[in-house]
Each structure stands twice: as C-alpha cells, then as structure tokens.
C-alpha cells in the first residue's frame, strides 16, 4: 500500500480517531509524504514534506485540524501540496508555497467554504486553492 512508503503515516480508526496529536518542526522526505486518516485535534506546526510522488500531505477525516506553516520545497509533479478530504472547518495558517508549486491545497468545494485561511503566502502557486 502507499501508506507503507509514507514518510509519516498516522492512521486512526473511524470509531477511535487519534486525538490531540501534535507534530512540530519536522522535515521529511520519502516515496510519499505525510498520510493521516481519522484524527481529531491534530496539529502540524512547521512541517515540510518533500515526497517523490503524491501530495506532500494527504489528510482525510480530520476534525478540528490545524495546519500551521506546512509546505513542500519540491512538490511532486501533478500533485497538490495538501490534499484534504472529509475535514470540514480545518485551519491553514502561516503556510508558504515555494516557487514552482502548481496547486497548494486541493479540497472539495464544500470544505473549501468551511476552511479558515490566515497569514498564508501562496502567491507563487499557480492555483493556491483548488476545489473539485
């Protein structure tokens, strides 16, 4: 599976999400980036992932998610830096798109409307926030 090749793999269960996990000051690289599913109140602070392929951050089913200064220096071609699904009300703050970034954040239209964005510098991304 893709998850086994992830630099960071966080996998809770639908009935028992991983709660209150806080990752600070991480620089990671690998075949895949950070993959997280079924979390509650997860916080990423100053985390950079540089995967060979796929999104730097693939986060699904996250409630009360805080992403603070998350980025990828070398986003994989054809993938967003962050792919966020089933995570309404997520906060993305103080994050930076490196030059050469195509899509910084990819999510659904509904989740895009419910997100809180603040202090991000995404002007170097061709499509800072894309919803599908």
C-alpha positions in Angstrom: 0.0 0.0 0.0 1.0 3.6 -0.4 0.9 4.2 3.3 3.8 1.9 4.0 6.1 4.1 1.9 4.9 7.3 3.6 7.4 9.5 5.5 4.8 9.8 8.2 1.7 7.6 8.5 -1.0 8.4 11.0 -3.9 6.0 10.9 -6.7 6.2 13.4 -10.0 4.2 13.2 -13.4 5.6 12.4 -14.6 4.6 15.9 -11.4 5.6 17.6 -9.6 8.6 15.9 -6.1 9.6 17.0 -6.7 12.6 19.3 -4.6 15.5 20.2 -1.5 14.6 18.1 0.9 17.5 17.6 3.8 17.3 15.3 6.4 20.1 15.5 9.5 21.1 13.4 9.6 18.1 11.0 11.4 17.9 7.7 10.6 14.7 5.9 11.2 13.1 2.6 10.4 9.7 1.0 8.4 8.0 -1.6 5.2 9.5 -0.2 4.7 12.4 2.2 2.5 12.6 5.3 -0.6 10.5 5.3 -3.2 10.9 8.0 -6.7 9.5 8.4 -9.2 9.6 11.3 -7.7 12.2 13.6 -9.2 14.7 16.0 -7.5 17.9 17.0 -4.3 17.1 15.1 -1.8 20.0 14.8 1.1 20.3 12.4 3.5 23.1 13.2 6.5 23.9 10.9 6.3 20.7 8.9 7.8 20.3 5.5 7.4 17.2 3.4 9.2 16.5 0.1 7.8 13.3 -1.4 8.9 11.7 -4.6 5.2 11.3 -5.7 1.7 12.2 -4.5 0.7 15.1 -2.2 3.1 16.2 0.5 0.2 16.0 2.9 -2.8 13.6 2.4 -5.3 14.2 5.2 -8.7 12.7 5.4 -11.4 12.5 8.1 -9.7 15.0 10.3 -11.9 17.0 12.7 -10.5 20.2 14.4 -7.4 20.2 12.2 -4.7 22.9 12.5 -2.1 23.2 9.8 0.4 25.9 10.7 3.4 26.6 8.5 3.2 23.4 6.4 4.9 23.3 3.0 6.8 21.3 0.4 10.0 22.7 -1.1 9.8 20.2 -4.1 6.1 19.4 -4.6 5.7 16.2 -6.8 4.6 17.0 -10.3 0.9 16.7 -10.8 0.1 16.6 -7.1 -1.1 19.3 -4.7 1.0 20.1 -1.6 -2.1 19.4 0.6 -5.0 17.0 -0.3 -7.7 17.4 2.3 -10.9 15.4 2.3 -13.7 15.0 4.9 -12.1 17.5 7.2 -14.5 20.4 7.5 -13.5 23.5 9.4 -9.8 22.9 9.0 -7.4 25.8 9.7 -4.5 26.6 7.4 -2.3 29.4 8.6 1.2 30.9 8.0 2.0 28.5 5.2 4.1 29.2 2.2 4.0 28.0 -1.4 7.5 27.6 -2.8 8.1 28.8 -6.4 7.2 26.0 -8.8 4.2 24.9 -6.8 1.2 24.2 -9.0 -1.7 23.6 -6.6 -1.1 24.3 -2.9 -4.3 23.0 -1.4 -6.8 20.7 -3.1 -10.2 20.0 -1.4 -13.9 19.8 -2.1 -16.0 23.0 -2.7 -17.9 22.4 0.5 -14.8 22.0 2.6 -13.1 25.0 0.9 -16.0 27.2 2.1 -15.7 25.9 5.6 -12.0 26.3 5.9 -10.2 29.1 7.8 -7.2 30.5 5.9 -5.0 33.1 7.5 -1.5 34.5 7.0 -0.6 32.2 4.1 1.7 33.3 1.3 0.5 31.2 -1.6 1.1 33.7 -4.5 3.9 31.5 -6.0 1.4 28.7 -6.5 -0.4 28.7 -9.9 -3.6 27.6 -8.2 -3.3 28.3 -4.5 -6.6 26.6 -3.5 -8.4 24.3 -5.9 -11.7 22.5 -5.3 -13.0 19.6 -7.2 
